[in-house]
Amino acid sequence: MKTTLFTWLFLIALTLGATGFSLQQGLYALIFVMLLAGVKFLTVAFQFMELRTAHVFWKGALICFLVLFLGLVLLLKTY
């Protein structure tokens, strides 16, 4: 129960940080907000979806998807 509470508080802190940074303009603000979103994605996947007990293939596939998705979004934003 403690782990779930700390994870939830961590996610709230990341959300507030992303909200504050989303008001900024520029590529660095976008990169920071996207990285925060990626951390939130991994936190939810490993904590609440029980991915930490899954096979290594699924862990790697999720991380590869995240890297490809964030890379594609940032690539499309720069052009």
C-alpha positions in Angstrom: 0.0 0.0 0.0 2.9 2.4 0.8 4.4 1.8 -2.6 1.2 2.6 -4.4 0.7 5.8 -2.4 4.3 7.0 -3.1 3.9 6.2 -6.7 0.6 8.1 -6.9 2.3 11.1 -5.2 5.2 10.9 -7.6 2.8 10.9 -10.5 1.0 14.0 -9.2 4.4 15.7 -8.7 5.3 14.9 -12.3 2.0 16.1 -13.6 2.4 19.4 -11.7 5.9 19.8 -13.1 4.7 19.1 -16.6 1.9 21.6 -16.2 4.3 24.3 -15.1 6.7 23.7 -17.9 4.0 23.4 -20.5 3.5 27.2 -20.2 7.0 27.8 -21.5 7.8 28.2 -25.2 10.6 26.4 -27.1 12.0 23.1 -27.9 13.7 22.5 -24.6 10.4 22.8 -22.7 8.8 20.4 -25.1 11.6 17.9 -24.6 11.3 18.2 -20.8 7.5 17.7 -20.9 7.8 14.7 -23.2 10.5 13.2 -20.9 8.2 13.7 -17.9 5.4 12.0 -19.8 7.7 9.1 -20.6 8.6 8.7 -17.0 5.0 8.7 -16.0 4.2 6.1 -18.7 6.9 3.8 -17.5 5.9 4.3 -13.8 2.3 3.4 -14.6 3.3 0.4 -16.7 5.7 -1.1 -14.2 3.9 -0.3 -11.0 0.2 -0.5 -11.8 0.2 -2.9 -14.8 2.6 -5.3 -13.0 5.1 -5.2 -15.9 8.0 -5.5 -13.5 7.1 -9.2 -13.1 6.6 -9.7 -16.9 9.0 -11.4 -19.3 12.0 -9.4 -20.4 10.6 -9.3 -24.0 7.6 -7.3 -22.9 9.7 -4.9 -20.8 12.0 -4.3 -23.8 9.1 -3.9 -26.2 7.5 -1.3 -24.0 10.7 0.7 -23.6 11.4 0.5 -27.4 7.8 1.7 -28.1 8.3 4.6 -25.8 11.6 5.6 -27.3 10.2 5.3 -30.9 7.1 7.3 -30.0 8.9 10.1 -28.2 11.5 10.2 -31.0 8.8 10.4 -33.6 6.9 13.2 -31.8 10.1 15.2 -31.3 11.2 14.6 -34.9 7.8 15.8 -36.3 7.9 18.8 -34.0 11.3 20.0 -35.2 10.3 20.0 -38.9 
